[in-house]
Amino acid sequence: MPSDAEALRELNDSYLDSVRMGDVDRFREILADDFLCSAADGSVLDKQDFLDLTAGPRTLRHLSAGDVRIRVLGEVAIIHAATY
């Protein structure tokens, strides 16, 4: 059985795959209703804005995360990463 950090790393990798593939259905399933995303241009997208953007034309061929830091704080976890 994977540790919490390993399971979260796998979920984060799955998230990145879903972004790259434009998998809106997967995001509807896994994202909280109060989901927020900080975009590269500094804007903040709510869940619906993020789904709309994800459903649009895909421009990413590759998406990776570096400097991934996972902190488990009781029942909550925070993942920080640089994406490129």
For each residue, the residues with C-beta under 8 A, 3 or more apart:
1:
2: 6 7 10
3: 6 7
4: 7 8 72 77
5: 8 9 70 72
6: 2 3 9 10
7: 2 3 4 10 11
8: 4 5 11 12 70 72 77 79
9: 5 6 12 13 68 70
10: 2 6 7 13 14
11: 7 8 14 15 30
12: 8 9 15 16 65 68 70 79 81
13: 9 10 16 17 65
14: 10 11 17 18 26
15: 11 12 18 19 30
16: 12 13 19 20 63 64 65 83
17: 13 14 20 21 23
18: 14 15 21 22 23 26 27 30 54
19: 15 16 22 54 60 63
20: 16 17 58 60 61 62 63
21: 17 18 58
22: 18 19 54 55 56 58
23: 17 18 26 27 54
24: 27 28 51 54 55
25: 28 29
26: 14 18 23 29 30
27: 18 23 24 30 31 50 51 54
28: 24 25 31 51
29: 25 26
30: 11 15 18 26 27
31: 27 28 35 47 50
32: 35 47
33: 47
34: 46 47
35: 31 32 46 47 50
36: 44 45 46 47
37: 44 45 50
38: 42 43 44
39: 42 43 44 45
40:
41:
42: 38 39
43: 38 39
44: 36 37 38 39
45: 36 37 39 49 50 53
46: 34 35 36 49 50
47: 31 32 33 34 35 36 50 51
48: 51 52
49: 45 46 52 53
50: 27 31 35 37 45 46 47 53 54
51: 24 27 28 47 48 54 55
52: 48 49 55 56
53: 45 49 50 56
54: 18 19 22 23 24 27 50 51
55: 22 24 51 52
56: 22 52 53
57:
58: 20 21 22
59:
60: 19 20 63
61: 20
62: 20
63: 16 19 20 60 83 84
64: 16 83 84
65: 12 13 16 68 81 82 83
66: 81 82 83 84
67: 80 81 82
68: 9 12 65 79 80 81
69: 79 80 81
70: 5 8 9 12 77 78 79
71: 77 78 79 80
72: 4 5 8 76 77
73: 76 77 78
74:
75:
76: 72 73
77: 4 8 70 71 72 73
78: 70 71 73
79: 8 12 68 69 70 71
80: 67 68 69 71
81: 12 65 66 67 68 69
82: 65 66 67
83: 16 63 64 65 66
84: 63 64 66
